[in-house]
């Protein structure tokens, strides 16, 4: 009975999340190297991960806002600039990745700052709403003035919501040539959660409670 109870309680912590892999620098229409993100709109749930997977050239995934798609959000997530050799295939194994934990179901907005093509559609919406739509975000990007400053340093945190319509997320790095050391996590505060890859937190907590009972 103890085994069943603990398994039911903590299994979601270990197995309950899903990965949403997004190709950065990959054309979602052709499936080849190119402009933007593939896919350019996703709908993860709280506890799911966005896995940014970088293609040839220099690219980054930088958090912005619905109203200002091509300007980094203060304190927002920044993958850092990822540079991949042109010789690598579009879906070559071992491409650099950065993982981002989604903390809630509120909308999040990102653009490829390093690619410099935000106004041409290099943006992605995460959980767009009925009032802040994916189409509206892309229209705002098309008429935006892009930021002239590109940061090559990854952020250690995605900020707390700036408004009721802003979601929050937590960053960690994984894969080869990732933007930060493997197992990097958000500092506490600012609505952030620490990230331990692969459900290690749930496993460790389960082991401790098992020993106590």
LINBELMO-V573225 format. One record per pair of residues at least 12 apart in sequence whose C-alpha atoms are under 10 Angstrom apart, sorted by the first residue. I is the first residue (numbers start at 1). J is the second residue. D is the distance in Angstrom with one decimal. If there is no record, write none. Layout:
BEGIN
i = {I I}
j = {J J}
d = {D D}
END
This chain:
BEGIN
i = {2 2 3 6 6 6 6 7 9 9 10 10 10 10 10 11 11 11 11 12 12 12 13 13 13 13 13 13 13 13 13 14 14 14 14 14 14 14 14 14 15 15 15 16 16 16 17 17 17 17 17 17 17 17 17 17 18 18 18 18 18 18 18 19 19 19 19 19 19 19 19 19 20 20 20 20 20 20 20 20 20 20 20 21 21 21 21 21 21 21 21 21 21 21 22 22 22 22 22 22 22 22 22 22 22 22 22 22 23 23 23 23 23 23 23 23 23 23 23 23 23 23 24 24 24 24 24 24 24 24 24 24 24 24 24 24 24 24 24 24 24 24 24 24 24 24 25 25 25 25 25 25 25 25 25 25 25 25 25 25 26 26 26 26 26 26 26 26 26 26 27 27 27 27 28 31 31 32 32 32 32 33 33 33 33 33 33 33 34 34 34 34 34 34 35 35 35 35 35 35 35 35 35 36 36 36 36 36 36 36 36 36 36 36 36 36 37 37 37 37 37 37 37 37 37 37 37 37 38 38 38 38 38 39 39 39 40 40 40 40 40 40 40 40 40 40 41 41 41 41 41 41 41 41 41 41 42 42 42 42 42 42 42 43 43 43 43 43 43 43 43 44 44 44 44 44 44 44 44 45 45 45 45 45 45 45 45 46 46 46 46 46 46 46 46 47 47 47 47 47 47 47 47 48 48 48 48 48 48 48 48 49 49 49 49 49 49 49 49 49 49 50 50 50 50 50 50 50 50 50 50 51 51 51 51 51 51 51 51 51 51 51 52 52 52 52 52 52 52 52 52 52 53 53 53 53 53 53 53 53 53 53 54 54 54 54 54 54 54 54 54 54 54 55 55 55 55 55 55 55 55 55 55 55 55 55 56 56 56 56 56 56 56 56 56 56 57 57 57 57 57 57 57 57 57 57 58 58 58 58 58 58 58 58 58 58 58 58 59 59 59 59 59 59 59 59 59 59 59 59 59 60 60 60 60 60 60 60 60 60 60 60 60 60 60 60 60 60 60 60 61 61 61 61 61 61 61 61 61 61 61 61 61 61 61 61 61 61 62 62 62 62 62 62 62 62 62 62 62 62 62 62 62 62 62 62 62 63 63 63 63 63 63 63 63 63 63 63 63 63 63 63 64 64 64 64 64 64 64 64 64 64 65 65 65 65 65 65 65 65 65 65 66 66 66 66 66 66 66 66 66 66 66 66 66 66 66 66 67 67 67 67 67 67 67 67 68 68 68 68 68 68 68 68 68 69 69 69 69 69 69 69 69 69 69 69 69 69 69 69 69 69 69 69 69 69 70 70 70 70 70 70 70 70 70 70 70 70 70 70 70 70 70 70 70 70 70 71 71 71 71 71 71 71 71 71 71 71 72 72 72 72 72 72 72 72 72 73 73 73 73 73 74 74 74 75 75 75 75 75 75 75 75 75 76 76 76 76 76 76 76 76 76 76 76 76 77 77 77 77 77 77 77 77 77 77 77 77 78 78 78 78 78 78 78 78 78 78 78 78 78 78 78 79 79 79 79 79 79 79 79 79 79 79 79 79 79 79 79 79 79 80 80 80 80 80 80 80 80 80 80 80 80 81 81 81 81 81 81 81 81 81 81 81 82 82 82 82 82 82 82 82 82 82 82 83 83 83 84 84 93 94 94 94 95 95 95 95 96 96 96 96 96 96 96 97 97 97 97 97 97 97 97 97 98 98 98 98 98 98 98 98 98 98 98 98 99 99 99 99 99 99 99 99 99 99 99 99 100 100 100 100 100 100 100 100 100 101 101 101 101 101 101 101 101 101 101 101 101 101 101 102 102 102 102 102 102 102 102 103 103 103 103 103 103 103 104 104 104 104 104 105 105 105 105 105 105 105 105 105 106 106 106 106 106 106 106 106 106 106 106 107 107 107 107 107 107 107 107 107 107 107 107 107 108 108 108 108 108 108 108 108 108 108 108 109 109 109 109 109 109 109 109 109 109 110 110 110 110 110 110 111 111 111 111 112 112 113 113 113 113 113 113 113 114 114 114 114 115 116 116 116 116 117 117 117 118 118 118 118 118 118 118 118 119 119 119 119 119 119 119 119 119 120 120 120 120 120 120 121 121 121 121 121 121 122 122 122 123 123 123 123 124 124 125 125 126 127 128 129 131 132 152 153 153 154 154 154 154 154 155 155 155 155 155 155 156 156 156 156 156 156 156 156 157 157 157 157 157 157 157 157 157 157 157 157 157 157 157 158 158 158 158 158 158 158 158 159 159 159 159 159 160 160 160 160 161 161 167 168 168 168 168 169 169 169 169 170 170 170 170 170 170 170 170 171 171 171 171 171 171 171 171 171 172 172 172 172 172 172 172 173 173 173 174 182 182 183 183 183 184 184 185}
j = {210 213 210 206 207 209 210 206 202 206 201 202 203 205 206 199 202 203 206 47 199 202 47 198 199 200 201 202 203 205 206 197 198 199 200 201 202 203 204 206 198 199 202 47 48 199 44 45 46 47 48 49 101 102 198 199 44 45 46 47 48 49 50 44 47 48 49 50 51 99 100 101 39 42 43 44 48 49 50 51 52 99 100 38 39 42 49 50 51 52 53 97 98 99 36 37 38 39 40 41 42 50 51 52 53 54 97 124 36 37 38 39 40 51 52 53 54 55 90 91 95 97 36 37 38 39 40 51 52 53 54 55 56 57 58 59 60 61 82 97 111 112 115 122 123 124 37 38 53 54 55 56 57 58 59 60 90 112 115 122 38 39 40 53 54 55 56 90 91 122 39 40 90 122 40 90 91 55 89 90 91 55 56 57 86 89 90 91 55 56 57 90 115 122 112 115 116 117 118 120 121 122 123 59 61 111 112 115 116 117 118 120 121 122 123 124 52 53 54 61 110 111 112 121 122 123 124 125 52 53 122 123 124 123 124 125 110 111 121 122 123 124 125 126 134 138 109 123 124 125 126 127 128 133 134 135 108 124 125 126 127 128 134 105 106 107 108 125 126 127 128 101 102 103 104 105 106 126 127 101 102 103 104 105 106 126 127 101 102 103 104 105 106 168 169 100 101 102 103 104 105 169 170 99 100 101 102 103 104 105 169 98 99 100 101 102 103 169 170 171 172 97 98 99 100 101 102 126 169 170 171 96 97 98 99 100 101 171 172 173 174 175 79 95 96 97 98 99 100 173 174 178 82 91 94 95 96 97 98 99 175 178 81 82 83 84 90 91 95 96 97 98 178 82 83 84 85 86 88 89 90 91 92 95 96 97 82 83 84 85 86 87 88 89 90 95 81 82 83 84 85 86 87 88 114 115 80 81 82 83 84 85 86 112 113 114 115 116 79 80 81 82 83 84 111 112 113 114 115 116 152 78 79 80 81 82 83 98 110 111 112 113 114 115 116 150 151 152 154 179 77 78 79 80 81 82 98 109 110 111 112 113 114 115 122 123 124 154 76 77 78 79 80 81 109 110 111 112 113 114 123 124 150 151 154 155 158 75 76 77 78 79 108 109 110 111 112 113 123 124 158 159 76 77 78 108 109 110 111 113 123 166 107 108 109 110 111 125 137 162 165 166 107 108 109 110 125 128 132 133 134 136 137 138 140 141 165 166 109 132 136 137 139 140 141 144 109 137 140 141 143 144 145 146 147 109 110 111 118 119 121 122 123 124 125 137 138 139 140 141 142 143 144 145 146 147 109 110 111 112 113 116 117 118 119 121 122 123 140 141 142 143 144 145 146 147 148 110 111 113 118 141 144 145 146 147 148 149 109 110 111 113 146 147 149 150 151 109 110 158 159 162 158 159 162 155 156 157 158 159 160 161 162 190 110 155 156 157 158 159 160 161 162 168 169 170 100 110 154 155 156 157 158 159 168 169 170 171 98 110 111 112 113 151 152 153 154 155 156 157 158 171 179 97 98 99 100 112 151 152 153 154 155 156 157 171 172 173 178 179 180 98 113 114 150 151 152 153 154 155 178 179 180 112 113 114 115 150 151 152 153 154 178 179 95 96 97 98 114 152 153 154 177 178 179 96 114 177 96 177 176 175 176 177 175 176 177 178 173 174 175 176 177 178 179 172 173 174 175 176 177 178 179 180 154 171 172 173 174 175 176 177 178 179 180 182 170 171 172 173 174 175 178 179 183 184 195 197 157 158 169 170 171 172 173 185 195 158 168 169 170 171 172 185 186 192 193 194 195 196 197 126 167 168 169 170 171 192 193 167 168 169 170 191 192 193 127 166 167 168 169 126 127 128 129 165 166 167 168 169 126 127 128 129 161 164 165 166 167 168 169 125 126 127 128 129 132 133 134 164 165 166 167 168 124 125 126 127 128 161 165 166 167 168 169 123 124 125 126 127 128 134 137 166 167 122 123 124 125 126 137 123 124 125 141 124 150 146 147 148 149 150 151 152 149 150 151 152 150 146 147 148 150 141 142 146 138 141 142 143 144 145 146 147 138 139 140 141 142 143 144 145 146 138 139 141 142 143 144 137 138 139 140 141 142 138 141 142 137 138 141 142 137 138 137 138 167 167 165 165 165 165 179 179 180 171 173 178 179 180 170 171 172 179 180 186 170 171 172 180 184 185 186 187 169 170 171 172 184 185 186 187 188 189 190 191 192 193 194 170 171 186 187 190 191 192 193 186 189 190 191 192 189 190 191 192 190 191 191 190 191 192 193 186 191 192 193 185 186 187 191 192 193 194 195 183 184 185 186 187 192 193 194 195 184 185 186 194 195 196 197 185 195 197 197 196 197 195 196 197 196 197 197}
d = {8.3 8.2 8.2 7.0 9.6 8.2 7.7 8.0 9.8 8.9 9.9 6.2 7.9 8.2 6.6 9.4 7.5 8.6 9.0 9.6 9.2 8.3 8.7 9.6 6.2 8.8 7.6 5.0 8.1 9.6 9.7 9.8 7.2 4.3 7.2 7.8 5.3 6.6 10.0 9.7 8.6 7.1 9.1 7.7 8.1 9.0 9.4 8.4 8.4 5.6 4.6 7.0 9.4 9.9 9.4 8.7 7.8 8.4 9.7 7.8 4.8 6.2 8.6 8.4 9.6 6.0 4.8 5.9 6.5 8.8 9.5 9.3 9.4 7.6 8.6 7.1 7.5 6.1 4.8 5.9 8.5 9.4 9.6 8.5 8.5 9.6 8.3 5.9 4.6 6.1 6.8 9.2 9.9 9.0 10.0 6.4 5.4 6.0 8.0 9.3 8.8 7.1 6.0 5.1 5.9 8.5 9.5 9.3 8.3 5.5 4.9 7.1 9.1 8.5 6.2 4.9 6.0 6.9 9.1 8.9 10.0 9.4 6.2 4.8 6.7 9.0 9.5 9.9 6.5 5.9 4.8 5.9 9.0 9.9 9.6 6.8 7.4 7.5 9.6 9.6 9.6 7.6 9.3 8.8 9.7 9.7 6.0 7.9 8.8 6.5 5.3 7.0 7.7 8.4 6.6 8.9 9.0 8.2 7.8 8.3 5.7 8.7 9.9 9.4 8.3 6.6 8.7 7.4 9.4 9.7 8.3 9.2 10.0 9.4 7.2 8.1 9.3 9.6 9.0 6.1 8.8 6.8 7.1 9.2 9.5 8.4 5.8 9.1 8.7 8.8 9.5 9.4 9.9 9.6 9.1 8.2 9.8 7.3 9.1 8.1 7.4 6.0 9.3 9.3 9.9 8.0 6.8 8.3 10.0 7.6 7.9 8.5 6.3 3.7 6.1 7.8 9.2 9.6 9.5 9.3 9.7 8.6 8.2 8.9 6.4 6.7 6.4 9.8 9.8 9.6 9.9 9.9 8.6 9.9 7.7 9.4 9.7 9.9 9.1 8.3 6.7 4.5 6.4 8.5 8.5 9.7 9.5 8.8 5.5 4.7 5.8 7.5 7.9 9.8 6.8 9.8 9.9 8.0 6.6 5.1 6.2 8.3 9.6 8.1 9.8 9.1 10.0 8.6 5.8 4.7 7.8 9.7 7.3 9.8 8.8 7.3 9.9 7.3 6.9 9.9 7.0 8.1 6.7 5.7 9.3 10.0 8.5 8.1 5.3 4.9 4.3 5.7 9.1 9.6 9.1 9.9 6.4 5.6 5.8 7.4 9.4 9.3 10.0 10.0 8.5 6.0 5.6 7.9 9.1 10.0 9.8 9.9 6.3 5.4 4.5 5.9 9.2 9.1 9.1 9.2 9.8 9.9 8.2 5.7 5.0 6.5 7.2 9.4 9.5 9.9 9.3 9.9 6.4 5.8 4.5 6.4 8.8 9.9 9.7 9.1 8.9 9.9 8.4 9.9 8.2 5.3 5.2 6.2 7.9 9.5 9.8 9.9 9.5 9.4 9.5 6.4 5.9 4.5 6.9 8.8 9.1 9.5 9.5 6.7 7.9 7.2 9.2 9.6 6.3 5.8 6.3 8.7 9.5 8.6 8.1 6.1 8.3 8.4 8.1 8.2 6.2 7.9 8.8 7.1 8.2 9.7 9.0 6.9 4.5 5.4 4.9 7.7 6.7 8.0 7.4 9.2 9.8 7.9 5.4 5.2 6.4 6.3 9.9 9.9 9.3 8.0 9.9 6.3 5.5 4.2 6.5 8.9 9.8 9.4 9.5 6.0 6.1 9.5 9.1 8.3 5.5 5.4 6.5 8.5 9.7 6.1 7.0 4.7 5.0 8.5 9.7 7.3 5.7 5.8 4.8 6.1 8.9 10.0 9.5 7.7 5.1 5.8 5.3 7.1 9.6 9.1 9.0 8.4 9.1 9.7 7.9 6.0 5.4 7.4 8.1 9.2 9.2 9.7 6.2 5.7 5.1 6.9 8.2 9.5 9.7 8.8 9.1 9.6 7.4 5.8 4.5 6.4 8.0 9.5 8.4 5.2 5.4 6.3 6.4 8.9 9.3 10.0 9.6 9.3 9.2 9.2 9.8 8.9 5.4 5.1 6.3 9.0 7.5 5.7 4.3 6.6 9.1 9.4 9.7 9.6 7.9 9.4 7.1 8.5 9.6 7.9 5.4 5.3 7.0 10.0 9.5 10.0 9.3 7.4 5.6 7.6 9.6 9.8 8.7 9.2 9.7 7.9 8.7 8.1 6.4 9.0 8.8 9.4 7.1 8.8 9.2 8.2 5.7 9.0 7.6 8.8 9.3 8.9 9.8 9.3 9.2 7.4 10.0 6.6 8.5 9.0 9.5 8.7 7.1 7.3 9.7 7.0 8.6 9.0 9.9 7.1 7.1 6.8 7.7 8.5 9.9 9.7 7.5 9.3 9.8 6.9 8.0 9.4 6.6 5.2 9.0 9.5 7.1 9.1 8.3 9.7 9.8 8.3 6.4 8.4 7.4 9.2 9.1 5.8 7.1 10.0 9.2 8.3 8.8 6.3 9.2 9.7 6.5 6.8 4.9 6.1 9.7 9.4 8.5 8.4 9.4 9.6 8.7 8.1 6.3 5.3 8.9 9.2 9.9 8.4 8.4 8.3 9.5 7.6 9.3 9.2 9.6 9.4 9.3 9.2 8.5 9.0 9.3 7.6 9.0 8.0 9.3 7.3 6.3 5.0 8.2 10.0 9.8 9.3 9.6 7.5 9.2 6.8 4.4 4.9 8.2 9.3 9.8 9.0 9.1 9.9 8.7 8.7 7.7 5.6 7.6 5.9 4.2 7.0 9.3 7.9 8.0 7.4 9.9 9.1 9.8 9.9 9.4 8.1 8.7 7.5 5.0 4.9 8.1 8.2 7.8 8.8 9.3 9.1 6.7 8.9 9.1 9.8 9.3 8.3 7.5 4.7 6.5 9.1 10.0 8.4 9.3 8.7 8.8 6.2 8.5 9.3 9.5 8.6 9.0 6.5 4.6 4.6 3.9 7.2 9.0 5.8 8.5 9.3 8.5 6.2 9.1 8.3 7.1 4.7 7.0 7.6 9.8 7.5 9.9 7.4 8.9 9.7 8.4 8.1 9.9 9.8 8.1 7.7 7.0 8.8 9.5 9.1 8.0 9.2 9.8 6.8 6.0 8.7 7.3 6.5 7.8 8.8 9.2 7.7 5.5 5.0 5.1 5.1 8.1 9.6 6.8 5.8 5.3 7.0 7.6 5.5 7.8 10.0 9.8 7.6 6.4 4.4 5.6 7.4 9.5 9.4 6.0 6.6 8.1 9.4 8.5 6.0 5.2 5.4 6.5 9.1 9.3 9.9 9.9 9.8 9.5 9.0 9.7 9.0 6.4 5.4 4.3 6.0 8.0 9.7 8.8 9.7 8.7 5.3 4.7 6.0 7.7 9.8 9.9 9.5 8.3 9.1 7.3 10.0 9.8 9.5 8.2 6.6 4.5 6.5 8.8 9.9 9.5 7.5 5.6 5.0 7.1 8.6 7.9 7.7 9.6 9.7 6.2 6.5 7.6 8.7 6.4 9.3 9.9 9.9 9.4 6.7 8.6 9.9 8.2 6.3 7.8 8.2 9.2 8.3 6.2 5.9 4.3 7.5 9.9 7.3 5.6 4.7 5.1 6.8 8.0 9.2 9.9 9.7 6.4 5.6 5.4 8.6 8.6 6.2 4.9 6.6 7.4 9.6 8.6 6.2 5.6 7.4 8.6 7.6 6.2 4.9 6.1 8.8 8.5 9.3 8.2 8.7 9.0 8.8 5.7 5.4 6.6 8.1 9.9 4.2 6.2 8.9 9.0 8.7 9.9 8.3 7.8 9.0 8.5 6.3 8.4 9.9 9.1 6.1 8.0 8.2 9.5 7.8 8.7 8.8 8.8 9.7 9.8 8.4 9.0 6.4 7.6 9.9 8.4 9.0 6.8 9.3 8.3 8.9 8.4 5.0 4.4 6.7 6.2 7.4 6.8 8.8 9.8 7.5 6.0 9.3 9.8 9.6 6.3 8.6 9.8 6.8 6.7 8.6 8.5 9.6 8.2 6.9 7.6 9.9 8.5 8.2 7.4 8.7 9.2 9.0 9.7 9.0 9.9 8.7 9.1 7.8 8.9 9.4 9.7 9.8 6.1 6.9 10.0 8.1 9.8 9.1 8.9 9.0 8.4 6.8 8.2 8.6 7.8 6.9 5.6 7.2 8.0 6.0 6.1 9.0 10.0 7.8 5.0 6.9 9.1 9.5 8.3 9.5 7.0 9.1 9.6 5.8 7.0 7.8 9.8 8.1 8.5 7.1 9.7 9.8 9.1 5.8 7.0 7.3 8.3 4.7 4.9 7.0 8.4 7.8 9.7 9.0 6.9 7.3 9.4 9.2 8.3 6.7 7.8 7.3 5.9 9.1 8.9 5.8 6.0 7.1 7.0 9.5 7.4 6.0 6.1 9.9 9.0 8.8 8.4 7.2 4.8 5.1 7.4 8.7 6.5 8.1 8.0 8.1 9.7 9.1 8.5 9.8 8.9 7.4 6.4 6.6 8.3 9.3 9.4}
END
